[in-house]
Amino acid sequence: MTIPRFDPVVHAPGRLQICAILSAADEAEFALLRDAIKVSDSVMSKHLKQLEEAGYVTLTKAAQDGRQRTWLSLTAAGRHAFAAHVAELQRLASITAPQPLGQGFSG
């Protein structure tokens, strides 16, 4: 049996959501992502720092409407990491026997 190989950078729920949103767009603005995943600016910044340090996102700052804005996009490495992580989730889901709601394992 294959041992699951998740990407620890992508795996955190907030970063997984960020990657999912960015995978469907060329770029997205910081505030849009922050609001979509419902976190504070500081939590969003921490997630983005980890993704940027891993080489998964690029940040571009530009003035718009008289304010400095940050735009984000997935790099090729980020797209690959996200796709591989999702593929592993799908692989695991496909080998799990579905249980009707309210039934299944109870500790």
FITILUM-287100 format. One record per atom (N, C-alpha, C, O): residue in one letter; x, y, z. Coordinates in steps of 0.1 Angstrom, whole numbers, padded with zeros to 4 digits, always signed. Each point is the difference from the previous one (the first is absolute). Layout:
BEGIN
AXYZ;...
END
This chain:
BEGIN
M+0008-0012+0000;M-0008+0012+0000;M+0009+0012+0000;M+0010+0001+0007;T-0014+0009-0015;T+0008+0013-0001;T-0003+0008+0013;T-0011+0002+0004;I+0022+0004+0001;I-0001+0009+0011;I-0005+0014-0005;I+0007+0004-0010;P-0017+0002+0016;P-0004+0013-0005;P+0011+0010+0000;P+0008+0000+0010;R-0006+0008-0020;R+0010+0010-0001;R-0006+0013-0002;R-0001+0005-0012;F-0003+0001+0023;F-0006+0014-0001;F+0012+0010+0000;F+0010-0003+0005;D-0013+0014-0011;D+0009+0011+0000;D-0003+0008+0013;D-0011+0005+0001;P+0020-0005+0009;P-0003+0007+0013;P-0002+0015-0001;P-0007+0005+0008;V+0012+0001-0019;V-0002+0014-0002;V-0015+0002-0004;V-0007+0009+0004;V+0003-0017-0014;V-0013+0002-0006;V-0011-0006+0010;V-0011+0005+0000;H+0014-0014+0008;H-0010-0008+0008;H-0008+0008+0010;H-0012-0003+0002;A+0018+0013+0004;A-0008+0009+0009;A-0012+0005-0006;A+0000+0005-0011;P-0012-0005+0018;P-0012+0004-0007;P+0000+0014-0006;P-0005+0001-0011;G+0010+0008+0017;G+0001+0014-0006;G+0008+0000-0012;G-0004+0006-0010;R+0016-0012+0010;R+0008+0000-0012;R-0006-0009-0011;R+0002+0003-0012;L-0009-0014+0016;L-0006-0008-0010;L-0011+0008-0007;L-0002+0000-0013;Q-0006+0008+0020;Q-0010+0009-0006;Q+0006+0011-0009;Q-0005+0002-0011;I+0016+0004+0016;I+0007+0010-0008;I+0005-0006-0014;I-0003+0006-0010;C+0009-0018+0011;C+0005-0007-0012;C-0012-0003-0009;C+0001+0001-0013;A-0012-0006+0018;A-0012-0003-0008;A-0005+0012-0007;A-0003+0000-0012;I+0002+0011+0019;I-0005+0013-0007;I+0010+0004-0010;I-0004+0004-0012;L+0017-0004+0015;L+0010+0005-0010;L+0001-0010-0012;L+0004+0005-0011;S-0007-0017+0013;S+0001-0010-0011;S-0010+0003-0011;S+0001-0004-0011;A-0012+0011+0015;A-0011+0003-0010;A+0002+0014-0006;A-0009+0004-0007;A+0019+0003+0011;A+0002+0014-0005;A+0015+0002-0003;A+0009-0006+0005;D-0007+0016-0014;D+0014+0004-0002;D+0006+0007+0012;D+0011-0002+0003;E-0019+0010+0003;E+0004+0007+0013;E-0012+0005+0007;E-0012+0000-0005;A+0014+0003+0018;A-0011+0004+0009;A+0006+0010+0010;A+0011+0000+0003;E-0020+0010+0001;E+0005+0010+0009;E-0001-0005+0014;E-0009-0008+0004;F+0018+0013+0004;F+0002-0004+0014;F-0014+0000+0008;F-0004-0010+0006;A-0003+0021-0007;A-0012+0002+0007;A-0011-0010-0004;A-0008-0005+0008;L+0008+0002-0021;L-0010-0010-0005;L+0003-0014+0006;L-0010-0006+0004;L+0022+0002-0004;L+0004-0013+0006;L-0003+0000+0015;L-0006-0009+0005;R+0010+0020+0002;R-0002+0001+0014;R-0015-0002+0003;R-0004-0007+0009;D-0004+0015-0016;D-0015-0001+0003;D-0005-0014-0004;D-0009-0005+0007;A+0014-0001-0018;A-0005-0013-0004;A+0002-0011+0010;A-0008-0009+0002;I+0020+0010+0005;I+0003-0011+0010;I-0003+0005+0014;I+0002-0008+0009;K-0007+0020-0008;K-0005+0005+0013;K+0011+0000+0011;K-0002-0006+0011;V+0013+0013-0013;V+0011+0001+0009;V+0004+0014+0002;V-0004+0009-0009;S+0011-0006+0019;S+0006+0014+0002;S+0011+0003-0010;S+0006-0010-0006;D-0002+0022+0005;D+0012+0004-0008;D+0012-0007+0005;D+0008-0005-0009;S-0006+0004+0022;S+0012-0006+0005;S+0001-0015-0003;S+0010-0006-0004;V-0021-0001+0005;V-0001-0014-0003;V+0003-0003-0015;V+0007-0009-0004;M-0014+0018-0004;M+0002-0001-0014;M+0015+0002-0004;M+0005-0007-0008;S+0001+0017+0014;S+0014+0003-0003;S+0009-0012+0004;S+0010-0003-0007;K-0013-0004+0018;K+0008-0011+0004;K-0001-0012-0010;K+0009-0006-0003;H-0022+0004-0001;H-0002-0011-0010;H+0008+0004-0013;H+0007-0009-0006;L-0008+0021+0002;L+0007+0004-0013;L+0015+0000+0002;L+0007-0004-0010;K-0002+0007+0021;K+0014-0001+0002;K+0005-0014-0001;K+0011-0003-0007;Q-0018-0007+0012;Q+0004-0014-0001;Q-0001-0004-0015;Q+0009-0008-0005;L-0020+0012-0001;L-0001-0004-0015;L+0011+0006-0008;L+0005-0006-0009;E-0002+0019+0012;E+0011+0007-0007;E+0013-0006+0002;E+0008-0002-0009;E-0005-0002+0022;E+0013-0006+0003;E+0002-0013-0007;E+0011-0004-0003;A-0022-0003+0001;A+0000-0013-0007;A+0002+0001-0015;A+0002-0009-0007;G-0004+0022+0003;G+0000+0002-0015;G-0013-0003-0007;G+0000-0002-0012;Y-0011+0002+0020;Y-0013-0003-0006;Y-0008+0011-0004;Y-0009-0001-0009;V+0012+0013+0014;V-0007+0012-0004;V+0009+0012-0003;V+0011+0000+0006;T-0015+0009-0014;T+0008+0012-0002;T-0010+0012+0004;T-0012-0001-0002;L+0018+0011+0008;L-0007+0012+0004;L+0004+0011-0008;L+0012+0002-0003;T-0021+0006-0002;T+0003+0012-0008;T-0008+0012+0007;T-0012-0001+0002;K+0019+0011+0001;K-0006+0012+0006;K-0001+0011-0011;K+0009+0002-0008;A-0021+0004+0008;A-0003+0010-0010;A-0010+0010+0006;A-0009-0004+0008;A+0010+0016-0012;A-0009+0011+0004;A-0013-0002-0008;A+0000-0001-0013;Q-0011+0002+0019;Q-0013+0000-0006;Q-0010+0008+0008;Q-0001-0002+0012;D-0006+0011-0019;D-0009+0009+0007;D+0006+0007+0012;D-0006+0003+0010;G+0019+0001-0012;G+0007+0008+0010;G+0005-0008+0012;G+0005+0006+0009;R-0006-0019-0010;R+0004-0009+0011;R+0010-0010-0005;R-0001-0005-0012;Q+0010+0001+0021;Q+0009-0011-0004;Q-0008-0014+0002;Q-0006-0002+0010;R+0006-0006-0020;R-0007-0013+0000;R+0010-0011-0003;R+0010+0002-0007;T-0013-0014+0013;T+0009-0011-0002;T-0008-0010-0008;T-0011-0004+0004;W+0017-0001-0015;W-0006-0010-0009;W+0008-0012+0001;W+0012+0000+0001;L-0019-0012-0001;L+0007-0013+0002;L-0003-0009-0012;L-0011+0001-0006;S+0020-0009+0003;S-0002-0010-0010;S+0008-0013+0004;S+0010+0001+0006;L-0015-0012-0011;L+0007-0013+0002;L+0012-0001-0010;L-0002+0004-0012;T+0013-0008+0017;T+0011-0003-0010;T-0002-0014-0006;T-0010-0007+0004;A+0018+0004-0013;A-0001-0014-0006;A+0002-0010+0010;A-0007-0011+0000;A+0016+0013+0009;A+0002-0010+0011;A-0012+0000+0010;A-0003-0011+0004;G-0003+0022-0002;G-0012+0000+0008;G-0012-0007-0006;G-0007-0007+0007;R+0006+0009-0020;R-0011-0007-0007;R+0002-0016+0000;R-0009-0007+0002;H+0022+0004-0003;H+0003-0015+0000;H-0002-0005+0014;H-0006-0011+0002;A+0011+0018+0008;A-0002-0005+0014;A-0015-0001+0004;A-0004-0010+0006;F-0004+0020-0010;F-0014-0001+0003;F-0007-0012-0008;F-0008-0007+0006;A+0011+0006-0018;A-0006-0011-0008;A+0004-0014+0005;A-0008-0009+0001;A+0021+0008+0004;A+0004-0013+0005;A-0007-0002+0014;A-0003-0012+0003;H+0002+0022+0005;H-0007-0002+0013;H-0015-0004-0002;H-0005-0009+0007;V-0001+0016-0017;V-0014-0004-0003;V-0001-0014-0005;V-0009-0007+0004;A+0018+0003-0012;A+0000-0014-0006;A+0001-0010+0012;A-0006-0010-0001;E+0015+0013+0011;E+0001-0009+0011;E-0013+0000+0008;E-0004-0011+0005;L-0002+0022-0003;L-0013+0000+0007;L-0010-0008-0007;L-0008-0008+0006;Q+0007+0009-0020;Q-0009-0007-0008;Q+0003-0015+0001;Q-0009-0009+0000;R+0022+0005+0000;R+0004-0014+0000;R-0005-0006+0014;R-0006-0011+0000;L+0008+0018+0010;L-0004-0005+0013;L-0016-0001+0001;L-0005-0009+0005;A-0001+0019-0010;A-0015+0000+0000;A-0005-0012-0008;A-0011-0005+0003;S+0017+0002-0014;S-0004-0011-0009;S+0001-0014+0007;S-0007-0009-0004;I+0016+0008+0014;I+0001-0013+0006;I-0008-0001+0013;I+0000-0011+0007;T-0006+0021-0003;T-0008+0001+0012;T-0014-0004-0003;T-0007+0006-0009;A+0002-0016+0016;A-0014-0004-0002;A-0010+0010+0005;A+0001+0004+0012;P-0009+0002-0021;P-0010+0010+0005;P-0009-0005+0011;P-0005-0012-0001;Q+0002+0020+0011;Q-0009-0004+0011;Q-0012+0010-0001;Q+0002+0012-0001;P-0014-0017+0003;P-0011+0009+0001;P+0002+0009+0012;P+0006-0004+0010;L-0011+0016-0011;L+0001+0010+0011;L-0006-0006+0013;L-0010-0007-0001;G+0017+0009+0012;G-0005-0005+0012;G+0005-0014+0003;G-0003-0005+0011;Q+0010-0001-0020;Q+0005-0014+0002;Q+0015+0000-0002;Q+0005+0010-0005;G+0001-0020+0008;G+0014-0001-0002;G+0007-0002+0013;G-0006-0004+0010;F+0019+0006-0010;F+0008-0002+0012;F-0003+0009+0011;F-0002+0012-0002;S+0000-0017+0014;S-0002+0009+0011;S+0010-0005+0011;S+0000-0011+0005;G+0010+0020-0002;G+0011-0003+0009;G-0003-0008+0011;G+0009-0003+0008;
END
